[in-house]
Amino acid sequence: MMQRITLRLPEQQIGLLQQMVDAGEYPNVSEAVRAAVRDLVEKRAGRVLKDNDQVSFKV
């Protein structure tokens, strides 16, 4: 199940997202933002989880 969040972005970023939609890269702005979040999570979540594990071992 997906949850809704509110996100504020500068107009320039919204405009660029809309240009990507208009160019056919994404079906809509929401999907473009979801893709960006997926990329961020894939790149950074492992490190965050590893850091959290290290903290728990120090306690």
N, C-alpha and C positions, 0 to 999 in steps of 0.2 A: 504494500500500500504506500502510495506517495503522500507526503505531507506538504503543505503549502508554507512557504516562507516569504517574508517581505524583504526585498533587496533594493537598495538605492544605489544607482550608478550615475556617474557623470553623463551628461547628454552626449558627449563625444563618443563614449564607449557604447552607449545604446545605439547611436547612429551607425557605428562600425558593425555592431551585431546585426542591425537591420540590413546593412549592405551585404553581409554574408548570407542572410536569408534571401535577399533579392537575387543574389548570384546563384542561388540553388544549393549552397553548401549545407544548409540546414532547413528543415521544413518551417521552423518558427524560432523566435528569439528564445523561448523557454528551452527548446531542445539544444540550442547553441550554448546556453548557460549550463545545462545539465552535462553536456559534453566537456565543458571546461572544468566543472567540478569533478567529473570522473577522472579526467587527466590529472588533476591536482591530487586527488585521493590516491590514485595508483602510484604517483611519484613520491608522495610524502608520508602516507599513512604508515608504511613499514618502518620508517625511521622513528616516527612518533611512538609506535607500539614498542619498538626496541628500547627507546629511551625510557618509557614507562616501566618496562620490565627491569631495566638496570636500576631504576630508583627503588623498586620494590626489593631488590636483592640487598641494597645498602641499608635498609631499615632493620 
